[in-house]
Amino acid sequence: MCHLFSHQPQRNYESQTRSLRIGGHCTSIRLEMSFWDTLEEIAAKEGMSVAKFLTTLHNEVLDHHGEVNNFASLLRCSCLIYRAKANAPAVVPDYRPGAAIMDAAE
């Protein structure tokens, strides 16, 4: 089992610090390259740069929670959620003849 983890490329867990401006303030974020790669993938799917995606995410968290605690950890968890959803099998409900069909408005 440890081979799966120990034989990964060292680049995956090397850290990189990137500087950006969020809400008019300059900041830097240090993440492992695997997380930066995932954030670049997410941003590309959203049709924006990583900086724009991070600013948008920061603002949405600020609007929802009123503050943003530990943004780097939030980014790591967001990447884990994104990867988990990308690897989750599609769920198809079982068809049962005679079963009641619910309207989405119910």
Contacts in CASP RR format, 6 or more apart in sequence:
PFRMAT RR
TARGET T0000
AUTHOR 0000-0000-0000
METHOD contacts of the structure
MODEL  1
MCHLFSHQPQRNYESQTRSLRIGGHCTSIRLEMSFWDTLEEIAAKEGMSV
AKFLTTLHNEVLDHHGEVNNFASLLRCSCLIYRAKANAPAVVPDYRPGAA
IMDAAE
11 33 0 8 1.000
12 32 0 8 1.000
12 33 0 8 1.000
12 34 0 8 1.000
13 32 0 8 1.000
13 33 0 8 1.000
13 34 0 8 1.000
14 32 0 8 1.000
14 33 0 8 1.000
15 30 0 8 1.000
15 31 0 8 1.000
15 32 0 8 1.000
15 33 0 8 1.000
16 30 0 8 1.000
16 31 0 8 1.000
16 32 0 8 1.000
16 33 0 8 1.000
16 36 0 8 1.000
17 28 0 8 1.000
17 29 0 8 1.000
17 30 0 8 1.000
18 28 0 8 1.000
18 29 0 8 1.000
18 31 0 8 1.000
18 36 0 8 1.000
18 50 0 8 1.000
19 26 0 8 1.000
19 27 0 8 1.000
19 28 0 8 1.000
20 26 0 8 1.000
20 27 0 8 1.000
20 28 0 8 1.000
20 29 0 8 1.000
20 51 0 8 1.000
20 54 0 8 1.000
20 55 0 8 1.000
21 27 0 8 1.000
21 51 0 8 1.000
21 55 0 8 1.000
22 54 0 8 1.000
22 55 0 8 1.000
22 58 0 8 1.000
23 55 0 8 1.000
23 58 0 8 1.000
23 59 0 8 1.000
27 71 0 8 1.000
29 54 0 8 1.000
29 71 0 8 1.000
29 72 0 8 1.000
29 75 0 8 1.000
30 72 0 8 1.000
31 39 0 8 1.000
31 72 0 8 1.000
31 75 0 8 1.000
31 76 0 8 1.000
34 79 0 8 1.000
35 75 0 8 1.000
35 76 0 8 1.000
35 79 0 8 1.000
36 50 0 8 1.000
38 79 0 8 1.000
38 82 0 8 1.000
38 83 0 8 1.000
39 50 0 8 1.000
39 53 0 8 1.000
39 54 0 8 1.000
39 75 0 8 1.000
39 78 0 8 1.000
39 79 0 8 1.000
40 50 0 8 1.000
41 82 0 8 1.000
42 53 0 8 1.000
42 78 0 8 1.000
42 79 0 8 1.000
42 82 0 8 1.000
43 49 0 8 1.000
43 50 0 8 1.000
43 52 0 8 1.000
43 53 0 8 1.000
46 53 0 8 1.000
48 56 0 8 1.000
54 75 0 8 1.000
57 74 0 8 1.000
57 75 0 8 1.000
57 78 0 8 1.000
58 68 0 8 1.000
58 71 0 8 1.000
61 68 0 8 1.000
61 74 0 8 1.000
62 68 0 8 1.000
68 74 0 8 1.000
END
